[in-house]
Amino acid sequence: MSSEFVSALAQLEREKGIAKGVLIETIEAALVSAYKKNFGIDHSNITATVDSESGDFKVFETKTIRAEVEDPELELDLKELQEINPDFEDGDVVEIEVTPKQFGRIAAQTAKQVVTQRIREAERFRIVDEYTKKIGKIVTGVIRRAERKTLVLDLGKDAVGYIEPKELIMGEDYLVGKRMKCIVLNVNDDSKGPRIMLSRTHPELVKKLFEFEVPEIANGLVEIKAVAREAGYRSKIAVSSKDINVDPVGACVGQKGIRVQAVVDELKGEKIDIIPWNPSPEIFISNSLSPAEALRVDITGTDSVCVIVPDDQLSLAIGKEGQNVRLAARLTNWRIDIKDESTYRDMMEEELFDTTETLHFDENGNPISAQESNFDFSTEVEEVNVEEKDDTEELRKLLSGKADILKNDSDDD
């Protein structure tokens, strides 16, 4: 070997991304393997070294000095060596250079095969290590082919990515040679080599695309609190700002919408709603139903709410096939029940009417006292959910109307 050998190692390091030290260790192991095969040696006391500067290599046989030799292949006689150098002692280890003048064609071929295998293993380890660290991050690849509906992407440096059908956006065009961004899901290392599993539908892809396009998110000034996505159709993201002087929604939209449009273009027209996050569940849920406007949000359970919207915005709040409210529920992690304003008023009136049905009146239209009817009128009124003055007036009118009806019925009799 010569300086050309060292240059070849440097070229492999540049092209394959494998450190020169790893390649030298591979060559040394190959030389040991070739030597053993060429000379029929099966013991393990053979070593080889390669000079990383000159490319020169040497093969050594390691033997132990013994006073009584039991295995000549592994041991040397102490008395014979002390005649050469009296400093030798029992148990010392010496290395004897046994570098052959010419390995031969078979030995060279063996070395080549071992080197190729070790290089392949080193590349495999590099790819697995590199992309394991990239799980949850964006990578860019070029479509090479499709295997049983699974898309195969070239990620560069011999790394290959795979997108299964369930991770593909429905309706998107996947043409050979097309470049696209994907999120790394996981890395499977099997007998066929590393399989880097990618996704175009994962919600994390939307988040990472905004981190790339919006500097305020990248530096931590604006934070994406939650993402809900139906890939290919619509996404909702909730954002907040750590600086009161920075509008998180405006930062994500960008001047003339340039930032959000870049994300939409990468996702091939997928609609994106940017929602201001709020620590108050009622306000956050109200915001999440954008573009619909919520009139009222009532918490009805530990994880459920009822949202009242204007009559003309009910369909807008629900969305096509329930998409808007479904995404809002995923974004906020609350179960959302939507009612229009008219339905809500009808329900309230029905509750009020049911309450008046339990009251009793005398012949003059006045409520019977609690003592006469065993009915606590004041308590029953308090149980009615009256939150505004108008509702109280409505109740009084209902009571007065009921009294008039009863009085008229009494006069007719």
Secondary structure as UniProt FT lines:
FT   HELIX           3..16
FT   HELIX           20..39
FT   STRAND          46..50
FT   TURN            52..54
FT   STRAND          57..66
FT   TURN            72..74
FT   STRAND          75..77
FT   HELIX           78..84
FT   TURN            86..87
FT   TURN            90..91
FT   STRAND          93..97
FT   HELIX           105..132
FT   TURN            133..136
FT   STRAND          138..147
FT   TURN            148..149
FT   STRAND          150..156
FT   TURN            157..158
FT   STRAND          159..163
FT   HELIX           165..167
FT   TURN            170..171
FT   TURN            176..177
FT   STRAND          179..190
FT   TURN            191..192
FT   STRAND          193..199
FT   HELIX           203..213
FT   HELIX           215..218
FT   TURN            219..220
FT   STRAND          222..230
FT   TURN            231..233
FT   STRAND          234..241
FT   TURN            244..245
FT   HELIX           248..253
FT   HELIX           255..257
FT   HELIX           258..266
FT   TURN            267..268
FT   STRAND          271..276
FT   HELIX           281..288
FT   TURN            289..291
FT   STRAND          296..299
FT   STRAND          304..309
FT   HELIX           311..313
FT   HELIX           314..318
FT   HELIX           320..322
FT   HELIX           323..332
FT   STRAND          335..340
FT   HELIX           341..356
FT   TURN            357..358
FT   TURN            363..364
FT   HELIX           370..373
FT   HELIX           377..383
FT   HELIX           389..412
//
